[in-house]
Amino acid sequence: MASGAAALSASPSALASSTELVSLLVVLTELAMLRALLARTQVRLYCLQSAGLAALAATAAATQHVGELWALVGLTVALKVLAVPWLLSRTLLHTDSSAGAHRRLDPAATLPAVVACALAGLLLARHLPLRPASFPPFALGLATVVVLVAFLIAIVHSDMVSQAVAFFSLENGVSMLGLAVADRLPLLVEVGLAFDLLVAVVALAVVMRVHHRRTRTLSADLLARLRG
C-alpha cells in the first residue's frame, strides 16, 4: 500500500522531469539554429525541434487525458516534421543556395544577446501569473526563451531561408506556451493555426523562388529596396 502511494507521488515529479528535459532539447535546437552555418542544417534542426514539440503534446495528451491534443500531435508530425522541412528542402534544391546562410553578426558577438534572451525568458515566465497544470515553471520559461531566440535568429541571419525558419520556430515556441497555459485548446483553433502555418510556408516558398530567380541570391537585404 505504501509502495503504491510512493509510486503515485513520484509520478508527477517524473512527468515534470521528462517535460523539462524535452523542453530543454527544444531550446538547444533553437540555439543550434542560431549558430548553424548551413541553411539546410537549420531546416533539419527545425524538423528535430518540431518532433520535440510533438513529444510534449503527446505527453500532455496522455497525462491530462485531452483527446484534442492527439489531433495536435498528428498535425505537428504531418505538417511541421514532414511537410514544412520537405518544402523548404525542395526550395533550397531549386535555388542552389543551400551552401551557406548569410549572417549579419559574428557568432561570438551574439553570445551576450543569447544570454540576455535566456535570462529574460526565465525571469519573465517566473513573474507571469500563470500556474500551468501540465507544465512545470521551468519548462514554461524555456518556451519563452524559444520565442525570444527566434526573434534573434531573424535579426542575425539575413537570408530568407533562415528568417523563414526563425518564423516557423517562433510558432513552435508559441505552441509550447499554448500547451503550458491552455492545454485544452479547442481542436478548431489548432486546425486554424496549422492552416495559417501551411499558407505561410507556401507563400514564403514562392517568394524565395521568385526572389532567387530575379537576384540569383536569397539574401533578404536586397528586399530593403522595396520600401516606399
Rosetta constraint file for C-alpha pairs under 8 A:
AtomPair CA 1 CA 5 HARMONIC 6.40 0.50
AtomPair CA 2 CA 6 HARMONIC 6.15 0.50
AtomPair CA 3 CA 7 HARMONIC 6.16 0.50
AtomPair CA 4 CA 8 HARMONIC 6.29 0.50
AtomPair CA 5 CA 9 HARMONIC 6.20 0.50
AtomPair CA 6 CA 10 HARMONIC 6.09 0.50
AtomPair CA 7 CA 11 HARMONIC 6.16 0.50
AtomPair CA 8 CA 12 HARMONIC 7.54 0.50
AtomPair CA 9 CA 13 HARMONIC 7.58 0.50
AtomPair CA 10 CA 14 HARMONIC 6.28 0.50
AtomPair CA 11 CA 15 HARMONIC 6.16 0.50
AtomPair CA 12 CA 16 HARMONIC 6.10 0.50
AtomPair CA 13 CA 17 HARMONIC 6.08 0.50
AtomPair CA 14 CA 18 HARMONIC 6.18 0.50
AtomPair CA 15 CA 19 HARMONIC 6.12 0.50
AtomPair CA 16 CA 20 HARMONIC 6.10 0.50
AtomPair CA 16 CA 134 HARMONIC 7.86 0.50
AtomPair CA 16 CA 135 HARMONIC 6.86 0.50
AtomPair CA 16 CA 136 HARMONIC 5.89 0.50
AtomPair CA 17 CA 21 HARMONIC 6.08 0.50
AtomPair CA 18 CA 22 HARMONIC 6.22 0.50
AtomPair CA 19 CA 23 HARMONIC 6.08 0.50
AtomPair CA 19 CA 56 HARMONIC 6.63 0.50
AtomPair CA 19 CA 59 HARMONIC 7.73 0.50
AtomPair CA 19 CA 135 HARMONIC 6.93 0.50
AtomPair CA 19 CA 136 HARMONIC 7.62 0.50
AtomPair CA 19 CA 139 HARMONIC 6.86 0.50
AtomPair CA 20 CA 24 HARMONIC 6.01 0.50
AtomPair CA 20 CA 136 HARMONIC 7.23 0.50
AtomPair CA 20 CA 138 HARMONIC 6.79 0.50
AtomPair CA 20 CA 139 HARMONIC 5.08 0.50
AtomPair CA 21 CA 25 HARMONIC 6.35 0.50
AtomPair CA 22 CA 26 HARMONIC 6.31 0.50
AtomPair CA 22 CA 52 HARMONIC 6.20 0.50
AtomPair CA 22 CA 55 HARMONIC 7.63 0.50
AtomPair CA 22 CA 56 HARMONIC 6.94 0.50
AtomPair CA 23 CA 27 HARMONIC 6.37 0.50
AtomPair CA 23 CA 52 HARMONIC 7.52 0.50
AtomPair CA 23 CA 56 HARMONIC 7.71 0.50
AtomPair CA 23 CA 139 HARMONIC 5.80 0.50
AtomPair CA 23 CA 142 HARMONIC 6.37 0.50
AtomPair CA 23 CA 143 HARMONIC 7.12 0.50
AtomPair CA 24 CA 28 HARMONIC 6.20 0.50
AtomPair CA 24 CA 139 HARMONIC 7.57 0.50
AtomPair CA 24 CA 142 HARMONIC 6.72 0.50
AtomPair CA 25 CA 29 HARMONIC 6.28 0.50
AtomPair CA 25 CA 49 HARMONIC 7.72 0.50
AtomPair CA 25 CA 52 HARMONIC 7.33 0.50
AtomPair CA 26 CA 30 HARMONIC 6.41 0.50
AtomPair CA 26 CA 49 HARMONIC 5.20 0.50
AtomPair CA 26 CA 52 HARMONIC 6.07 0.50
AtomPair CA 26 CA 53 HARMONIC 7.37 0.50
AtomPair CA 26 CA 146 HARMONIC 7.76 0.50
AtomPair CA 27 CA 31 HARMONIC 6.34 0.50
AtomPair CA 27 CA 142 HARMONIC 6.56 0.50
AtomPair CA 27 CA 143 HARMONIC 7.63 0.50
AtomPair CA 27 CA 145 HARMONIC 7.17 0.50
AtomPair CA 27 CA 146 HARMONIC 5.76 0.50
AtomPair CA 28 CA 32 HARMONIC 6.12 0.50
AtomPair CA 29 CA 33 HARMONIC 6.20 0.50
AtomPair CA 29 CA 45 HARMONIC 5.86 0.50
AtomPair CA 29 CA 46 HARMONIC 7.35 0.50
AtomPair CA 29 CA 48 HARMONIC 7.37 0.50
AtomPair CA 29 CA 49 HARMONIC 6.00 0.50
AtomPair CA 30 CA 34 HARMONIC 6.56 0.50
AtomPair CA 30 CA 45 HARMONIC 7.69 0.50
AtomPair CA 30 CA 46 HARMONIC 7.84 0.50
AtomPair CA 30 CA 49 HARMONIC 7.51 0.50
AtomPair CA 30 CA 146 HARMONIC 6.46 0.50
AtomPair CA 30 CA 149 HARMONIC 7.00 0.50
AtomPair CA 30 CA 150 HARMONIC 7.25 0.50
AtomPair CA 30 CA 169 HARMONIC 7.48 0.50
AtomPair CA 31 CA 35 HARMONIC 6.57 0.50
AtomPair CA 31 CA 149 HARMONIC 7.30 0.50
AtomPair CA 32 CA 36 HARMONIC 5.87 0.50
AtomPair CA 32 CA 42 HARMONIC 7.87 0.50
AtomPair CA 32 CA 45 HARMONIC 7.41 0.50
AtomPair CA 33 CA 41 HARMONIC 7.66 0.50
AtomPair CA 33 CA 42 HARMONIC 5.12 0.50
AtomPair CA 33 CA 45 HARMONIC 6.48 0.50
AtomPair CA 33 CA 46 HARMONIC 7.72 0.50
AtomPair CA 33 CA 153 HARMONIC 7.52 0.50
AtomPair CA 34 CA 149 HARMONIC 7.89 0.50
AtomPair CA 34 CA 152 HARMONIC 7.77 0.50
AtomPair CA 34 CA 153 HARMONIC 5.39 0.50
AtomPair CA 34 CA 156 HARMONIC 7.87 0.50
AtomPair CA 35 CA 107 HARMONIC 6.35 0.50
AtomPair CA 36 CA 41 HARMONIC 6.49 0.50
AtomPair CA 36 CA 42 HARMONIC 6.26 0.50
AtomPair CA 36 CA 101 HARMONIC 7.84 0.50
AtomPair CA 37 CA 41 HARMONIC 7.56 0.50
AtomPair CA 37 CA 100 HARMONIC 5.70 0.50
AtomPair CA 37 CA 101 HARMONIC 5.50 0.50
AtomPair CA 38 CA 42 HARMONIC 6.62 0.50
AtomPair CA 38 CA 98 HARMONIC 6.63 0.50
AtomPair CA 38 CA 99 HARMONIC 5.90 0.50
AtomPair CA 38 CA 100 HARMONIC 4.40 0.50
AtomPair CA 38 CA 101 HARMONIC 5.28 0.50
AtomPair CA 39 CA 43 HARMONIC 6.49 0.50
AtomPair CA 39 CA 98 HARMONIC 5.65 0.50
AtomPair CA 39 CA 99 HARMONIC 7.07 0.50
AtomPair CA 39 CA 100 HARMONIC 5.87 0.50
AtomPair CA 39 CA 101 HARMONIC 5.24 0.50
AtomPair CA 39 CA 161 HARMONIC 6.49 0.50
AtomPair CA 39 CA 162 HARMONIC 6.30 0.50
AtomPair CA 40 CA 44 HARMONIC 6.41 0.50
AtomPair CA 40 CA 89 HARMONIC 6.88 0.50
AtomPair CA 40 CA 92 HARMONIC 7.59 0.50
AtomPair CA 40 CA 98 HARMONIC 5.86 0.50
AtomPair CA 40 CA 99 HARMONIC 7.83 0.50
AtomPair CA 41 CA 45 HARMONIC 6.17 0.50
AtomPair CA 42 CA 46 HARMONIC 6.15 0.50
AtomPair CA 42 CA 162 HARMONIC 7.08 0.50
AtomPair CA 42 CA 165 HARMONIC 7.06 0.50
AtomPair CA 43 CA 47 HARMONIC 6.36 0.50
AtomPair CA 43 CA 85 HARMONIC 5.81 0.50
AtomPair CA 43 CA 88 HARMONIC 7.09 0.50
AtomPair CA 43 CA 89 HARMONIC 7.34 0.50
AtomPair CA 43 CA 165 HARMONIC 6.76 0.50
AtomPair CA 44 CA 48 HARMONIC 6.35 0.50
AtomPair CA 44 CA 85 HARMONIC 6.97 0.50
AtomPair CA 45 CA 49 HARMONIC 6.07 0.50
AtomPair CA 46 CA 50 HARMONIC 6.10 0.50
AtomPair CA 46 CA 81 HARMONIC 7.94 0.50
AtomPair CA 46 CA 85 HARMONIC 7.49 0.50
AtomPair CA 46 CA 165 HARMONIC 6.98 0.50
AtomPair CA 46 CA 168 HARMONIC 7.99 0.50
AtomPair CA 46 CA 169 HARMONIC 6.69 0.50
AtomPair CA 47 CA 51 HARMONIC 6.33 0.50
AtomPair CA 47 CA 80 HARMONIC 6.64 0.50
AtomPair CA 47 CA 81 HARMONIC 4.83 0.50
AtomPair CA 47 CA 82 HARMONIC 7.44 0.50
AtomPair CA 47 CA 85 HARMONIC 6.20 0.50
AtomPair CA 48 CA 52 HARMONIC 6.43 0.50
AtomPair CA 48 CA 81 HARMONIC 7.31 0.50
AtomPair CA 49 CA 53 HARMONIC 6.37 0.50
AtomPair CA 49 CA 169 HARMONIC 7.92 0.50
AtomPair CA 50 CA 54 HARMONIC 6.22 0.50
AtomPair CA 50 CA 76 HARMONIC 6.86 0.50
AtomPair CA 50 CA 77 HARMONIC 7.39 0.50
AtomPair CA 50 CA 80 HARMONIC 5.82 0.50
AtomPair CA 50 CA 81 HARMONIC 5.64 0.50
AtomPair CA 50 CA 172 HARMONIC 6.98 0.50
AtomPair CA 51 CA 55 HARMONIC 6.28 0.50
AtomPair CA 51 CA 76 HARMONIC 7.71 0.50
AtomPair CA 51 CA 77 HARMONIC 6.74 0.50
AtomPair CA 51 CA 80 HARMONIC 7.99 0.50
AtomPair CA 51 CA 81 HARMONIC 6.07 0.50
AtomPair CA 52 CA 56 HARMONIC 6.31 0.50
AtomPair CA 53 CA 57 HARMONIC 6.29 0.50
AtomPair CA 53 CA 76 HARMONIC 7.65 0.50
AtomPair CA 53 CA 172 HARMONIC 7.14 0.50
AtomPair CA 53 CA 176 HARMONIC 6.98 0.50
AtomPair CA 54 CA 58 HARMONIC 6.11 0.50
AtomPair CA 54 CA 72 HARMONIC 7.74 0.50
AtomPair CA 54 CA 73 HARMONIC 5.07 0.50
AtomPair CA 54 CA 74 HARMONIC 7.95 0.50
AtomPair CA 54 CA 76 HARMONIC 5.88 0.50
AtomPair CA 54 CA 77 HARMONIC 6.55 0.50
AtomPair CA 55 CA 59 HARMONIC 6.13 0.50
AtomPair CA 55 CA 73 HARMONIC 7.65 0.50
AtomPair CA 56 CA 60 HARMONIC 6.26 0.50
AtomPair CA 57 CA 61 HARMONIC 6.05 0.50
AtomPair CA 57 CA 69 HARMONIC 6.21 0.50
AtomPair CA 57 CA 70 HARMONIC 7.40 0.50
AtomPair CA 57 CA 72 HARMONIC 7.02 0.50
AtomPair CA 57 CA 73 HARMONIC 5.90 0.50
AtomPair CA 57 CA 179 HARMONIC 7.04 0.50
AtomPair CA 58 CA 62 HARMONIC 6.10 0.50
AtomPair CA 58 CA 69 HARMONIC 7.01 0.50
AtomPair CA 58 CA 70 HARMONIC 6.45 0.50
AtomPair CA 58 CA 73 HARMONIC 6.13 0.50
AtomPair CA 59 CA 63 HARMONIC 6.17 0.50
AtomPair CA 60 CA 64 HARMONIC 5.62 0.50
AtomPair CA 60 CA 65 HARMONIC 7.69 0.50
AtomPair CA 60 CA 66 HARMONIC 7.69 0.50
AtomPair CA 60 CA 69 HARMONIC 7.43 0.50
AtomPair CA 60 CA 134 HARMONIC 6.35 0.50
AtomPair CA 60 CA 179 HARMONIC 7.76 0.50
AtomPair CA 60 CA 183 HARMONIC 7.38 0.50
AtomPair CA 61 CA 65 HARMONIC 5.30 0.50
AtomPair CA 61 CA 66 HARMONIC 5.04 0.50
AtomPair CA 61 CA 67 HARMONIC 6.56 0.50
AtomPair CA 61 CA 68 HARMONIC 7.82 0.50
AtomPair CA 61 CA 69 HARMONIC 5.24 0.50
AtomPair CA 61 CA 70 HARMONIC 6.18 0.50
AtomPair CA 62 CA 66 HARMONIC 7.39 0.50
AtomPair CA 63 CA 134 HARMONIC 7.85 0.50
AtomPair CA 64 CA 134 HARMONIC 7.25 0.50
AtomPair CA 66 CA 70 HARMONIC 7.59 0.50
AtomPair CA 66 CA 183 HARMONIC 7.88 0.50
AtomPair CA 66 CA 184 HARMONIC 6.61 0.50
AtomPair CA 67 CA 71 HARMONIC 7.31 0.50
AtomPair CA 68 CA 72 HARMONIC 6.64 0.50
AtomPair CA 68 CA 184 HARMONIC 7.32 0.50
AtomPair CA 68 CA 185 HARMONIC 7.60 0.50
AtomPair CA 68 CA 186 HARMONIC 6.88 0.50
AtomPair CA 68 CA 187 HARMONIC 5.56 0.50
AtomPair CA 69 CA 73 HARMONIC 6.25 0.50
AtomPair CA 69 CA 183 HARMONIC 7.60 0.50
AtomPair CA 69 CA 184 HARMONIC 7.57 0.50
AtomPair CA 69 CA 187 HARMONIC 7.87 0.50
AtomPair CA 70 CA 74 HARMONIC 6.34 0.50
AtomPair CA 71 CA 75 HARMONIC 6.17 0.50
AtomPair CA 71 CA 187 HARMONIC 7.37 0.50
AtomPair CA 72 CA 76 HARMONIC 5.98 0.50
AtomPair CA 72 CA 187 HARMONIC 7.73 0.50
AtomPair CA 72 CA 190 HARMONIC 6.67 0.50
AtomPair CA 73 CA 77 HARMONIC 6.24 0.50
AtomPair CA 74 CA 78 HARMONIC 6.06 0.50
AtomPair CA 75 CA 79 HARMONIC 5.73 0.50
AtomPair CA 75 CA 80 HARMONIC 7.66 0.50
AtomPair CA 75 CA 191 HARMONIC 7.94 0.50
AtomPair CA 75 CA 194 HARMONIC 7.20 0.50
AtomPair CA 76 CA 80 HARMONIC 5.15 0.50
AtomPair CA 76 CA 81 HARMONIC 6.51 0.50
AtomPair CA 77 CA 81 HARMONIC 4.74 0.50
AtomPair CA 77 CA 82 HARMONIC 6.34 0.50
AtomPair CA 78 CA 82 HARMONIC 5.35 0.50
AtomPair CA 78 CA 83 HARMONIC 6.22 0.50
AtomPair CA 79 CA 83 HARMONIC 4.75 0.50
AtomPair CA 79 CA 84 HARMONIC 5.96 0.50
AtomPair CA 79 CA 194 HARMONIC 7.60 0.50
AtomPair CA 79 CA 198 HARMONIC 7.51 0.50
AtomPair CA 80 CA 84 HARMONIC 5.29 0.50
AtomPair CA 80 CA 85 HARMONIC 7.02 0.50
AtomPair CA 81 CA 85 HARMONIC 6.61 0.50
AtomPair CA 82 CA 86 HARMONIC 6.11 0.50
AtomPair CA 83 CA 87 HARMONIC 6.14 0.50
AtomPair CA 84 CA 88 HARMONIC 6.18 0.50
AtomPair CA 84 CA 198 HARMONIC 7.82 0.50
AtomPair CA 84 CA 201 HARMONIC 6.78 0.50
AtomPair CA 85 CA 89 HARMONIC 5.97 0.50
AtomPair CA 86 CA 90 HARMONIC 6.16 0.50
AtomPair CA 87 CA 91 HARMONIC 6.21 0.50
AtomPair CA 87 CA 201 HARMONIC 7.90 0.50
AtomPair CA 87 CA 205 HARMONIC 7.47 0.50
AtomPair CA 88 CA 92 HARMONIC 6.27 0.50
AtomPair CA 88 CA 161 HARMONIC 7.70 0.50
AtomPair CA 88 CA 205 HARMONIC 6.96 0.50
AtomPair CA 89 CA 93 HARMONIC 6.17 0.50
AtomPair CA 90 CA 94 HARMONIC 6.27 0.50
AtomPair CA 91 CA 95 HARMONIC 6.22 0.50
AtomPair CA 91 CA 205 HARMONIC 6.37 0.50
AtomPair CA 91 CA 208 HARMONIC 7.56 0.50
AtomPair CA 91 CA 209 HARMONIC 6.88 0.50
AtomPair CA 92 CA 96 HARMONIC 5.91 0.50
AtomPair CA 92 CA 97 HARMONIC 5.79 0.50
AtomPair CA 92 CA 98 HARMONIC 5.38 0.50
AtomPair CA 93 CA 97 HARMONIC 7.39 0.50
AtomPair CA 93 CA 98 HARMONIC 7.10 0.50
AtomPair CA 94 CA 209 HARMONIC 7.70 0.50
AtomPair CA 95 CA 209 HARMONIC 6.66 0.50
AtomPair CA 95 CA 212 HARMONIC 6.41 0.50
AtomPair CA 95 CA 213 HARMONIC 7.83 0.50
AtomPair CA 97 CA 217 HARMONIC 7.24 0.50
AtomPair CA 97 CA 218 HARMONIC 7.17 0.50
AtomPair CA 101 CA 157 HARMONIC 7.03 0.50
AtomPair CA 101 CA 158 HARMONIC 7.74 0.50
AtomPair CA 101 CA 159 HARMONIC 6.15 0.50
AtomPair CA 101 CA 161 HARMONIC 7.98 0.50
AtomPair CA 101 CA 162 HARMONIC 6.93 0.50
AtomPair CA 102 CA 157 HARMONIC 5.66 0.50
AtomPair CA 102 CA 158 HARMONIC 5.35 0.50
AtomPair CA 102 CA 159 HARMONIC 5.37 0.50
AtomPair CA 102 CA 219 HARMONIC 6.97 0.50
AtomPair CA 103 CA 156 HARMONIC 5.75 0.50
AtomPair CA 103 CA 157 HARMONIC 4.40 0.50
AtomPair CA 103 CA 158 HARMONIC 5.68 0.50
AtomPair CA 103 CA 159 HARMONIC 7.67 0.50
AtomPair CA 104 CA 155 HARMONIC 7.79 0.50
AtomPair CA 104 CA 156 HARMONIC 5.21 0.50
AtomPair CA 104 CA 157 HARMONIC 5.84 0.50
AtomPair CA 104 CA 158 HARMONIC 6.31 0.50
AtomPair CA 105 CA 109 HARMONIC 6.32 0.50
AtomPair CA 105 CA 110 HARMONIC 6.85 0.50
AtomPair CA 105 CA 156 HARMONIC 5.76 0.50
AtomPair CA 105 CA 157 HARMONIC 7.81 0.50
AtomPair CA 106 CA 110 HARMONIC 6.72 0.50
AtomPair CA 107 CA 111 HARMONIC 6.85 0.50
AtomPair CA 109 CA 113 HARMONIC 7.95 0.50
AtomPair CA 110 CA 114 HARMONIC 6.22 0.50
AtomPair CA 110 CA 156 HARMONIC 7.90 0.50
AtomPair CA 111 CA 115 HARMONIC 6.29 0.50
AtomPair CA 112 CA 116 HARMONIC 6.10 0.50
AtomPair CA 113 CA 117 HARMONIC 6.11 0.50
AtomPair CA 113 CA 152 HARMONIC 7.84 0.50
AtomPair CA 114 CA 118 HARMONIC 6.19 0.50
AtomPair CA 114 CA 149 HARMONIC 6.92 0.50
AtomPair CA 114 CA 152 HARMONIC 7.94 0.50
AtomPair CA 115 CA 119 HARMONIC 6.18 0.50
AtomPair CA 116 CA 120 HARMONIC 5.92 0.50
AtomPair CA 117 CA 121 HARMONIC 5.94 0.50
AtomPair CA 117 CA 145 HARMONIC 6.21 0.50
AtomPair CA 117 CA 148 HARMONIC 5.86 0.50
AtomPair CA 117 CA 149 HARMONIC 6.37 0.50
AtomPair CA 118 CA 122 HARMONIC 6.23 0.50
AtomPair CA 118 CA 142 HARMONIC 7.93 0.50
AtomPair CA 118 CA 145 HARMONIC 5.41 0.50
AtomPair CA 119 CA 123 HARMONIC 6.02 0.50
AtomPair CA 120 CA 124 HARMONIC 5.80 0.50
AtomPair CA 120 CA 145 HARMONIC 7.65 0.50
AtomPair CA 121 CA 125 HARMONIC 6.12 0.50
AtomPair CA 121 CA 141 HARMONIC 5.55 0.50
AtomPair CA 121 CA 142 HARMONIC 6.92 0.50
AtomPair CA 121 CA 143 HARMONIC 7.94 0.50
AtomPair CA 121 CA 144 HARMONIC 4.91 0.50
AtomPair CA 121 CA 145 HARMONIC 4.65 0.50
AtomPair CA 121 CA 148 HARMONIC 7.12 0.50
AtomPair CA 122 CA 126 HARMONIC 6.19 0.50
AtomPair CA 122 CA 138 HARMONIC 7.27 0.50
AtomPair CA 122 CA 141 HARMONIC 4.35 0.50
AtomPair CA 122 CA 142 HARMONIC 6.65 0.50
AtomPair CA 122 CA 144 HARMONIC 7.13 0.50
AtomPair CA 122 CA 145 HARMONIC 6.98 0.50
AtomPair CA 123 CA 127 HARMONIC 6.37 0.50
AtomPair CA 123 CA 141 HARMONIC 7.39 0.50
AtomPair CA 124 CA 128 HARMONIC 6.24 0.50
AtomPair CA 124 CA 141 HARMONIC 7.28 0.50
AtomPair CA 124 CA 144 HARMONIC 7.84 0.50
AtomPair CA 125 CA 137 HARMONIC 7.24 0.50
AtomPair CA 125 CA 140 HARMONIC 6.21 0.50
AtomPair CA 125 CA 141 HARMONIC 4.78 0.50
AtomPair CA 125 CA 144 HARMONIC 6.82 0.50
AtomPair CA 126 CA 137 HARMONIC 6.83 0.50
AtomPair CA 126 CA 141 HARMONIC 6.95 0.50
AtomPair CA 130 CA 181 HARMONIC 7.09 0.50
AtomPair CA 131 CA 137 HARMONIC 7.40 0.50
AtomPair CA 131 CA 181 HARMONIC 7.77 0.50
AtomPair CA 132 CA 136 HARMONIC 7.01 0.50
AtomPair CA 132 CA 137 HARMONIC 7.64 0.50
AtomPair CA 132 CA 180 HARMONIC 5.56 0.50
AtomPair CA 132 CA 181 HARMONIC 5.50 0.50
AtomPair CA 132 CA 182 HARMONIC 7.86 0.50
AtomPair CA 133 CA 180 HARMONIC 7.64 0.50
AtomPair CA 134 CA 180 HARMONIC 6.56 0.50
AtomPair CA 134 CA 183 HARMONIC 7.78 0.50
AtomPair CA 135 CA 139 HARMONIC 6.17 0.50
AtomPair CA 135 CA 140 HARMONIC 6.52 0.50
AtomPair CA 135 CA 179 HARMONIC 7.87 0.50
AtomPair CA 135 CA 180 HARMONIC 5.23 0.50
AtomPair CA 136 CA 140 HARMONIC 6.54 0.50
AtomPair CA 137 CA 141 HARMONIC 6.34 0.50
AtomPair CA 138 CA 142 HARMONIC 6.33 0.50
AtomPair CA 139 CA 143 HARMONIC 6.30 0.50
AtomPair CA 140 CA 144 HARMONIC 6.53 0.50
AtomPair CA 140 CA 176 HARMONIC 7.88 0.50
AtomPair CA 140 CA 177 HARMONIC 6.64 0.50
AtomPair CA 140 CA 180 HARMONIC 6.37 0.50
AtomPair CA 141 CA 145 HARMONIC 6.34 0.50
AtomPair CA 142 CA 146 HARMONIC 6.36 0.50
AtomPair CA 143 CA 147 HARMONIC 6.66 0.50
AtomPair CA 143 CA 173 HARMONIC 5.40 0.50
AtomPair CA 143 CA 174 HARMONIC 7.50 0.50
AtomPair CA 143 CA 176 HARMONIC 5.68 0.50
AtomPair CA 143 CA 177 HARMONIC 5.87 0.50
AtomPair CA 144 CA 148 HARMONIC 6.45 0.50
AtomPair CA 144 CA 173 HARMONIC 6.83 0.50
AtomPair CA 144 CA 177 HARMONIC 7.21 0.50
AtomPair CA 145 CA 149 HARMONIC 6.05 0.50
AtomPair CA 146 CA 150 HARMONIC 6.09 0.50
AtomPair CA 146 CA 169 HARMONIC 7.60 0.50
AtomPair CA 146 CA 170 HARMONIC 6.86 0.50
AtomPair CA 146 CA 172 HARMONIC 7.99 0.50
AtomPair CA 146 CA 173 HARMONIC 5.23 0.50
AtomPair CA 147 CA 151 HARMONIC 6.77 0.50
AtomPair CA 147 CA 169 HARMONIC 7.67 0.50
AtomPair CA 147 CA 170 HARMONIC 5.09 0.50
AtomPair CA 147 CA 171 HARMONIC 7.86 0.50
AtomPair CA 147 CA 173 HARMONIC 5.02 0.50
AtomPair CA 147 CA 174 HARMONIC 6.79 0.50
AtomPair CA 148 CA 152 HARMONIC 6.60 0.50
AtomPair CA 149 CA 153 HARMONIC 6.23 0.50
AtomPair CA 150 CA 154 HARMONIC 6.51 0.50
AtomPair CA 150 CA 166 HARMONIC 4.99 0.50
AtomPair CA 150 CA 167 HARMONIC 6.90 0.50
AtomPair CA 150 CA 169 HARMONIC 6.23 0.50
AtomPair CA 150 CA 170 HARMONIC 5.23 0.50
AtomPair CA 151 CA 155 HARMONIC 6.40 0.50
AtomPair CA 151 CA 166 HARMONIC 6.85 0.50
AtomPair CA 151 CA 167 HARMONIC 7.92 0.50
AtomPair CA 151 CA 170 HARMONIC 7.39 0.50
AtomPair CA 152 CA 156 HARMONIC 6.06 0.50
AtomPair CA 153 CA 157 HARMONIC 5.92 0.50
AtomPair CA 153 CA 162 HARMONIC 7.35 0.50
AtomPair CA 153 CA 163 HARMONIC 6.96 0.50
AtomPair CA 153 CA 166 HARMONIC 5.75 0.50
AtomPair CA 154 CA 158 HARMONIC 7.28 0.50
AtomPair CA 154 CA 162 HARMONIC 6.93 0.50
AtomPair CA 154 CA 163 HARMONIC 4.76 0.50
AtomPair CA 154 CA 166 HARMONIC 5.60 0.50
AtomPair CA 154 CA 167 HARMONIC 7.58 0.50
AtomPair CA 157 CA 162 HARMONIC 6.14 0.50
AtomPair CA 157 CA 163 HARMONIC 6.71 0.50
AtomPair CA 158 CA 162 HARMONIC 7.29 0.50
AtomPair CA 158 CA 163 HARMONIC 7.10 0.50
AtomPair CA 158 CA 219 HARMONIC 5.80 0.50
AtomPair CA 158 CA 220 HARMONIC 5.40 0.50
AtomPair CA 158 CA 221 HARMONIC 6.33 0.50
AtomPair CA 159 CA 163 HARMONIC 6.44 0.50
AtomPair CA 159 CA 218 HARMONIC 5.40 0.50
AtomPair CA 159 CA 219 HARMONIC 4.20 0.50
AtomPair CA 159 CA 220 HARMONIC 5.12 0.50
AtomPair CA 159 CA 221 HARMONIC 7.71 0.50
AtomPair CA 160 CA 164 HARMONIC 6.03 0.50
AtomPair CA 160 CA 208 HARMONIC 6.78 0.50
AtomPair CA 160 CA 218 HARMONIC 5.63 0.50
AtomPair CA 160 CA 219 HARMONIC 6.05 0.50
AtomPair CA 160 CA 220 HARMONIC 5.45 0.50
AtomPair CA 161 CA 165 HARMONIC 6.17 0.50
AtomPair CA 161 CA 208 HARMONIC 7.76 0.50
AtomPair CA 161 CA 218 HARMONIC 7.39 0.50
AtomPair CA 162 CA 166 HARMONIC 6.08 0.50
AtomPair CA 163 CA 167 HARMONIC 6.24 0.50
AtomPair CA 164 CA 168 HARMONIC 6.27 0.50
AtomPair CA 164 CA 204 HARMONIC 7.18 0.50
AtomPair CA 165 CA 169 HARMONIC 6.01 0.50
AtomPair CA 166 CA 170 HARMONIC 6.00 0.50
AtomPair CA 167 CA 171 HARMONIC 6.44 0.50
AtomPair CA 168 CA 172 HARMONIC 6.47 0.50
AtomPair CA 168 CA 197 HARMONIC 7.79 0.50
AtomPair CA 169 CA 173 HARMONIC 6.32 0.50
AtomPair CA 170 CA 174 HARMONIC 6.34 0.50
AtomPair CA 171 CA 175 HARMONIC 6.13 0.50
AtomPair CA 172 CA 176 HARMONIC 6.23 0.50
AtomPair CA 173 CA 177 HARMONIC 6.34 0.50
AtomPair CA 174 CA 178 HARMONIC 6.14 0.50
AtomPair CA 175 CA 179 HARMONIC 6.20 0.50
AtomPair CA 176 CA 180 HARMONIC 6.29 0.50
AtomPair CA 177 CA 181 HARMONIC 6.02 0.50
AtomPair CA 178 CA 182 HARMONIC 5.38 0.50
AtomPair CA 178 CA 183 HARMONIC 6.56 0.50
AtomPair CA 178 CA 185 HARMONIC 7.79 0.50
AtomPair CA 179 CA 183 HARMONIC 4.54 0.50
AtomPair CA 185 CA 189 HARMONIC 6.89 0.50
AtomPair CA 185 CA 190 HARMONIC 7.13 0.50
AtomPair CA 186 CA 190 HARMONIC 6.64 0.50
AtomPair CA 187 CA 191 HARMONIC 6.21 0.50
AtomPair CA 188 CA 192 HARMONIC 6.19 0.50
AtomPair CA 189 CA 193 HARMONIC 6.24 0.50
AtomPair CA 190 CA 194 HARMONIC 6.24 0.50
AtomPair CA 191 CA 195 HARMONIC 6.09 0.50
AtomPair CA 192 CA 196 HARMONIC 6.24 0.50
AtomPair CA 193 CA 197 HARMONIC 6.28 0.50
AtomPair CA 194 CA 198 HARMONIC 6.25 0.50
AtomPair CA 195 CA 199 HARMONIC 6.26 0.50
AtomPair CA 196 CA 200 HARMONIC 6.20 0.50
AtomPair CA 197 CA 201 HARMONIC 6.16 0.50
AtomPair CA 198 CA 202 HARMONIC 6.32 0.50
AtomPair CA 199 CA 203 HARMONIC 6.10 0.50
AtomPair CA 200 CA 204 HARMONIC 6.00 0.50
AtomPair CA 201 CA 205 HARMONIC 6.09 0.50
AtomPair CA 202 CA 206 HARMONIC 6.30 0.50
AtomPair CA 203 CA 207 HARMONIC 6.24 0.50
AtomPair CA 204 CA 208 HARMONIC 6.03 0.50
AtomPair CA 205 CA 209 HARMONIC 6.31 0.50
AtomPair CA 206 CA 210 HARMONIC 6.21 0.50
AtomPair CA 207 CA 211 HARMONIC 5.92 0.50
AtomPair CA 208 CA 212 HARMONIC 6.04 0.50
AtomPair CA 208 CA 218 HARMONIC 6.73 0.50
AtomPair CA 209 CA 213 HARMONIC 6.06 0.50
AtomPair CA 210 CA 214 HARMONIC 6.35 0.50
AtomPair CA 211 CA 215 HARMONIC 6.03 0.50
AtomPair CA 211 CA 216 HARMONIC 7.55 0.50
AtomPair CA 211 CA 217 HARMONIC 7.36 0.50
AtomPair CA 211 CA 218 HARMONIC 6.82 0.50
AtomPair CA 212 CA 216 HARMONIC 4.60 0.50
AtomPair CA 212 CA 217 HARMONIC 4.97 0.50
AtomPair CA 212 CA 218 HARMONIC 5.60 0.50
AtomPair CA 213 CA 217 HARMONIC 7.97 0.50
AtomPair CA 220 CA 224 HARMONIC 7.56 0.50
AtomPair CA 223 CA 227 HARMONIC 7.79 0.50
